[in-house]
C-alpha cells in the first residue's frame, strides 16, 4: 500500500473535520439567529447559487479537468512550460469568472426570479412572499462576488494538491466558517435585517480564503503574472475537458437547485429544513467522500500517464473500499439518529423542536443516498483522470432528468421530503451508471476481496443499527431532556455504536490489512 496516499487522505480528512465542525457551529449560530423562517430561507437561497457555481468553477468541473492536464505537464519536467501554463490558466479562468461575477451582481433580480419563481410570482401579485424576492435580489448582490474569490482559491488549491500539499487547501474552508460566525455574532445584530450581515460574512469569507492561500502558492515558485491564454494548447485541453464536466461532476448541485426552485412553491421553512438536513449530510460526505476523491485524482492521473493499469485498478478499488467502510455506517447512523442530531445541534433560539422533526424527515431521505453521493466522488475520477469528461456528462444528464421526473412525482404528495427522496434516487442512478461503464470498458471492476469486504461492513452496520434502535430514547422522551442530558446521551449512543461496529467488524473477519491495497 502507498503509505503516502493514506497519509494524504488522513491529512485531508483531519483538516476537513475541522472545517465541518466549524461549519456545524456556524449552522448552530445561524439557526439560533434566524431559525427556519422566511429570512433563513432567503439567506440559504442567496448562498446556494454562488455555492453552486463554486462547485462548477472552483471545486468540481474545473478541478476534474485541470488536475489531469496539470499532472501531465508537471510530469514533463519543464518548469518554464509549467509556469506559463499556470499563468495562462489563471488569467483565462480569472477573466471569465470575473465577467460571470459582474453579470451575477448586476442581474441578481433576474437570478432571484429564475430560481425563486414562487416568490417572484407572489411579488408580482403583491403577496406576502414578495418580500422574500426583494431580499433575495439584494443578498445575491453581496454573496455573488464570493464566486470570484473562491474560484481563484480553488485554482490555488488544485495546484497545491497536485504537488501533494493537501493540508492548506483542506484547511482553507475553516476561514469561511469563521467569517460567517463572526458576522452572525457581531454584524447581524446591528442590522435591521440580520440575514444581510450573514451575506457579508460570505463575501469576506471568500476574500480571506484567497488571501490565506497566496503565500503558500508563492512558495512553490510556480507563480507568474496571469495572462490571457484562451488558445494555449494545454488551456484549450482544460477548457474542452471542463465544458462537459461542468454538467457531469455537479449534477447533485444542479439537483439541489431544482429542489430550491420547487421548494419556493412549498410552505415557508421548506428550503431551511432541506438546508439543515443537507448540511448534516455534507459532514460525512466532505469528511470521507470528498477527502478520498481529492487525494485519489492526482494519483490516478499519474497512473494513467505512466500507463499502469494494475495500479490504476488497485487505487480505484482502495477508494471504493474506503468510502464504503466509512459511508455505509455513517448513512445508517444519520438515518437512525436524525432527529436526535438535529435537536442537539439546532434546537435553540428561533429553531424549535418542530423544525428539528421536520428536518429529520428530509435528513433520513438524504441519508439513503449518502453512499451513492460518496461513490460518485470516487468513480468520476476514474473517467476524469483519463481525460474523459463526456461519459460522466452523459450519465449526469440522465440522472438530472430522472431527478426532475422524481421531483414531479414525489414533491407534491410528500412536499420537501419528496425532493430529498428524489435527490437520493437520482444520485444512486448516477453511481450505478458510472460503475457499469467502468466495468464494461475494463477500466475498473470491483474485486472479489472488496465484495467480501463490503458484505462484512454491511453486516457489522446492521448489528450497529439494531443496537441503536434498542438504546435510542423515544422522540417525546428525547425532547423533554435538558440540553446537557441530550448531548451526553447522544455522545453515549455514538460511542456505543462505534464500539459495536468495530467489534462486529472484527468478529466478522475484517482486519486493518484489508485496506492496504493502494499504490501511489
N, C-alpha and C positions, 0 to 999 in steps of 0.2 A: 504493500500500500504506500502511496505517497504521503509521508508524514507532513510534508509541506502543504499539501492540498487540505488535509484535515485541519491543520493548524490555521490555515487561512479561513476555513469555514467557521472554526470556533471564534476567531477574532471578529469576523463579520457578525456572527450570532451574538456575541457579547456586546458589541457596540450597538447592534440593532436592539438588543434587550434594553439598554439604557434609553435609547430613543423611544421605544414602545412604552416603557414605564412612565417616562415624562409625557408621552402622548396621552396615556390614560389619565395622568394628573391634570393635563390640560383639559381633557374632556370632563373631568370631575368639576373643575373650576367653571367651565362653560355651562355645564348642566346646572350648577348652583346659581349661576348668574341669570340664565335665561330659561332653564327647563326645556320643555318641548313645545313651546308656544310659537306664535307667529314670527317673532323676531329671530328665534332659533332656526326655524325653517328657512328664513331668508339668508341668514349667515351661512348655513351649511350649503345652501344653493349657490351663493356667491363665491364660496370657497371651492365648490366642486368643479366648476367649469375651468378655471385656470389649472386646477389639480389634474383634471382630465388631460388637458393639453400638455402639462408637465410630463405625464406618463408617456405621451407620444414623443415629445421633443427631447426630454431630458433623460428619462429612465428606460422607456420602452423601446419604441421603434429605432430611435437613434442609436442607443447603446447596442442593440442587437445587430444593427448594420455596421456601426463604426468599429466595434472591438475586433471582429474578424479581419477587417481590412487593416486596422492598426497593427494587429499581430503579424500579418503578412509583411507589411512594410518594415516593422521592427526586426523581423527575422532576417531581413536582407543585410542588416548591419551598417547601412549608410545613414549616419546621424544627420547629415545636412538634408538629405531627402526626407527623413522623418520629420525634422523641424519644419521644412517647407510644407509638408502635408498637414501638419497640425496647425500651422499659421493659416493656411487656406481654408481648412475646415472651420476654424474658429471664426474667421472673417465672414465666410459664407453663411454658416449657421446663425451667427450673431446678427447679421444684417436681416436675414429672413425673419427671425423671431422678433426682432425689434419692430419690423413692419407689422407683423401679426399683433404684437402687443399694442401698438398705437391704434390699429384698427379696432381692437377689442375695447380699448378705453373710450374711443370716440363712439363706437357702435354699441355701447353697453345696453341702451334701451332695447335695441333690436335683439341682442342675445337674451335679455330678460324676457322678452315677449316670445322668443323662439322656444326656450327651454322651460319657461314658466307660463305656458299658454293659458292655463286655467286662471292664473292671477291676472294676466293681461286682459282676458275676456271680462273678468269682473271689473277691472279698471275702466274699460270702455263703457260698461253698463252702470258704473257708479256704485258697484257693490263693495262690501266690507273688505274683501281680499285685494281690492285695487291698491291699497296702501302697501301691500307686500311687493307688488310690481314696482312701485316707485322706489321703495327702499332697496330692492334688488338691483335696479339700474344704477343707483348711487354707489352701492357697495362694490359692484363689479368694476367701477372706475378705479377703486382703491386697490382691489385684490389682483386685478389683471396684470400689473407690472411684475408681480411675483413670477410670472411665466418667463420673462426675460432673464431675471436674476438666476432662477433655478435651472434654466437651460444651460447657461454658461457653467453653473456649478456641476451639472450633470456631465458636461464635456470634460471638465477638470477631473471629476471622479472616475470617468471611464479611462482616462489616460493613466491615472494613478493605479487603478485596478489592474490594467494590462501590465504595469510594471510590478505587479504583486504587492502594491502598497494599499491594502484593503482597509486599514483601520480608519484613515482620515475620512474617506467617503462614507463609511458606515456610521461614523460618529456625527457627521455634519447635521443630520436631521434633528439632533438634540437641540440645536440652536433655534430652529423654528419653534419648537415647543416652548422653549424658554421665552422667546419674544411674545408668543400669543398669551402665555400665562401672565407675563409682566403687563401686557396691555389689558388683560381682563382684571387684574388686581389694581392697577394704578391709573390707567387711562379711561377705561369704560365707565367707572363710577362718576367721572367728571363730565360725562356727555349726556345729553338728553336721550339719545338712543345708544345704549351700551353696545349693541351689535356693531356699530360703526368703529368703536375702539378695537374690537377684535379684528376687523378688516385691516386696520392699520398695523396690527400685530403681524398679520400675514405678510403685508408689504415689507416691513422691516425684517421679518424672518428670512425672506428671500435674499435681501441685500446682505445681511450678516453672514449667511451661509456662503455666499460667493466670496466675501472678503476673508473669511476664515480659511478657505482652501487655497487662495492665491499664493501665500508664502510656500506652502508645500509643493505646489506646482512649479514655482520658480526654482526650487532646489533641484528639480530633475534636470535642469539645464536644457530643457527642450522648448522653452517658451520663446516665441518670436512675435514680432508685430503682426497682428491679424491682417490678412489680405483677402480680397475677393478672389475666389478660385472656382467659380461655377464649372469651368471646363477642364479643370485639372483631372487627369485620368483617375486618380485614386478618390478624389472628391466625387467625381461622376459615379464611380463604383458604389460609394457610400450612398449617394443620392438615389441610384437605381435600386439598391437594396432596401433603402429606407421607405420609399414611396409605398410599396405593398405592405411593408412591415408596419406602417402607420395604422393599418387596419388590423393586421393579424395579431400583433402582440398585445393590443389594447382592447380586445373585444369585450373583456369583462368590464372595462371602464365605460365603453360605449353602452353596454347593457345597463350599467348603473345610471347613466344619464337618461336613458329611456325610462328607467324606473322613476327618476325625478320628474320627467315630463308627465307621466301618467299620475304620479302622486300629487301633482299640483291640482288635479281634479278631485282628489280624495279629501277626507276630513283633515282639519288642521292638526298637526302633530305627526302625520304620516311620514314626512321627509325626515323629521327628527328621530322617530322610532327606528326607521331604516338606517339612519346615520349611526346612532349609538350601537346598534347591533352589528353594523358593518365594521365599526371601529374595534369591537372585541374580536371579530373575525380576522381583522388585519394584524392583530397581535401575533398569533402563531404563524400566519401567512408570511409576515415580514421576518419574524424571528427564524423560521425554518426554511420556508419555500424560497423566498427571495434571496436569503443569505446563501443557500446552497447554489441557486441559479447564478448568483453573482460570481462565485469562485469557479463554477464549472465551465462557464462560457469561454474564458481565455484558455483554459486547459484543453477543452475540446477543439478550439481553434488551432492550437499548436499541434494537437494530434492529427488534425486534418491536413495542415500544412506539411507535416512530416509523413503523411500517408500511412499512419499507423492505425489501421482499423481495429486491431486487437485491443490496444489501449483505449481507443475511442469507445468501443463497446463496453469495456470494463468500467470506464468512468461514467458512462450513462447508467449502467447497472448500479453502480455505487450511489449515484444521485437519487435514483428511484428508491433504493433501499432506505436511504436516509430520510427522504420526505415521507415515506410510508411509516417508518418507525416512529417518527415524530407526529405526523399528521393524523394517523388513524386514532391514537389515543386522545390527541388534542381535540379532534372533532367530536368524539364521544363525550369528552368532559364538558365541552361547550354546550352540547345539547342537554345533558343531564343537569348541569348547574347553571343554565342560562339565567333564570330569574334571580337566583342567589347572587350571581356575579354582578348583574345589573343593579340589584338592590344595594349591595355593599358599596359599589363604586359610585353610583349616581344619585341615590335617593337622599336628597337634602336640598334645601333652598326651594327653587321653583320646580324641581323634578320630583314627582311624588311616586308612591307605590304603584299607582295605576299605570303611570308611564313605564315603570320597570316591567310590569307584567306584559304590557302590550309590546314593548321592545323585545321581550324574551321570545315571543312567538316568531318574530322575524329572525332572531338570532338562531333559533333551532332550525329554521328553514335554511338559512345561510350555512349553518354548520354541516348540513347534509352534503354541501358542495365543497367543503374546505379541502378535502383530499384532491378533488378534481382541480381546484384552483392551483394547488401546490404542484400537481403533476404537470399542468400546463407550463408552469415556470421552468421545469427541468426538461420537459420533452421538446419545447420550442427551440432551445439552444441546439438540439440535435440537428435542426434544419439551419438555423442562423449561422452556426459555426462553420457550416459547409457552404455558406453564402447562398442559401436557398430561402428566400423570403416569400416566394409565390405560393408554395404549398400551405404554410400556415395561414396565409391570407385567404385562400380559397375555403379552408375549413372554418376560418374565423367568420367569413360571410355566412356560411351555412349556420353556424352557431348563433349568430346575431339574428338571422331570420327566424330561427327556431325560438329564440328568446322573445321576439316580438309576437310570434304566434302564441307562445305560452302565456305572455302577458295578457293578451286579449282574452284568452280562455280563462285565466285564473284571477285577474286583477279585480274584476267586479264582484264575483261571488266571495272572494277571500280578501279583498282590499289590499292593503300594503303587504300582508303576509303572502298573498299570491305573487306579488312582484319578487319577493325574496325566493320563493319556490322556483319561479321561472328562471331566475338568475342561476340558481344552483343546478337546475336541469340542463341549461344551455352550456354551463361550464363542463358538466360531465360529458355531454356530447362532444365538445371540443377536444377534451382529453382523449376520448376513445378514438376519434378520427386521427389525431396526431400519432398515437401509438400504432394504429393499424397501418398507417403509411410507412412509418419507420420499419415496421415488421415486414411489410410486403416488399420493400426495396432492400431488405437485408442490411439496413444501416444499424438497426438495433433490435434485438429480440431479448425479451426478459428471460433470464437464465432459470434453469430448474432449481438451483440453490436459492435464488431470490423468491421464487414462487413458494417454496417451503418456508423461507424466512417470513414472508408476508402472512402465510397461514398461521404461523406461531404468534405473530404480532396481533392478528385479529382475534385469536382465541384468548390471548392474555388480556386484550382490551375488553372482551365480553365478561371476563371474570371481574375486571375493574368496574365495569358498568353495573354488574349485579351487586357489588359491594356498595357503590354509591347510592343506588336505588334503595337499598336496605337501610342505610345510615342517614340519608338525607331527610331533614325535617319537612313536614308538610308546609305548603306556601303560607297558610294563615298563621301557623306557629312561627315561621321564619320572620314574618313581618312584625310580629309582636316583640321580638327580641331587641334589646338595645344594640346600638351600633357596635360597641366593643364585643358583645357576645356574638353578633353576626360575623365579625371579622375573625374572631377566634374559631368559631365553628367552621367557617369556610376554609381557613388555613388547615384545620384538622382534617376536613374531608379531602382536601387536595393532597395533603401529606400522606394520608392513608391510601388514597388512590394510587399515588406514585409508588408507594411501597408495595402495594398489591400487584401493580403492573410489573414491577421489577421481579418480584418473587415468582409470579406466574410465568413470566418470560423465561426465567432461569429454569423453572421446573419443566417447561416445555422444550428445553434444549437450546435456547438462544444463548449465544456467547459473544463477548466483545470481538472475537476474531471474525465473526460473520460480517463485520463492517469493513474488514481490511481487504478490500477488493479493488481499490482505485489505483491508478497510475498517473503520476504527474507528468 
